[in-house]
Amino acid sequence: MLKKLIKVMFNHSRLAKENKKKELLNIPEDQTSLSLSKDEIAILLQSIKNSNFSGSVLEDLYNLVYKLQTNYNKLK
């Protein structure tokens, strides 16, 4: 019982810290902050380039690729 209580308290503390970080960084609740290296972004962009997508996701994919390319160019 004590172990469960400690686990719940730890999880609550961890979630509180994560929420505080989001507030400090001005990150909306439905988003997260992610740090990728230049090589990781290049792999994602290359994978997208070599894939086929249907019309229903093209606009979302365009916006995602734009964000990835912008961040990639900032790392040069």
Contacts in CASP RR format, 6 or more apart in sequence:
PFRMAT RR
TARGET T0000
AUTHOR 0000-0000-0000
METHOD contacts of the structure
MODEL  1
MLKKLIKVMFNHSRLAKENKKKELLNIPEDQTSLSLSKDEIAILLQSIKN
SNFSGSVLEDLYNLVYKLQTNYNKLK
21 27 0 8 1.000
21 33 0 8 1.000
22 29 0 8 1.000
22 33 0 8 1.000
25 33 0 8 1.000
27 33 0 8 1.000
36 44 0 8 1.000
36 71 0 8 1.000
37 75 0 8 1.000
38 72 0 8 1.000
38 75 0 8 1.000
38 76 0 8 1.000
41 68 0 8 1.000
41 71 0 8 1.000
41 72 0 8 1.000
41 75 0 8 1.000
42 72 0 8 1.000
44 68 0 8 1.000
45 65 0 8 1.000
45 68 0 8 1.000
45 69 0 8 1.000
45 72 0 8 1.000
48 61 0 8 1.000
48 64 0 8 1.000
48 65 0 8 1.000
48 68 0 8 1.000
53 61 0 8 1.000
END
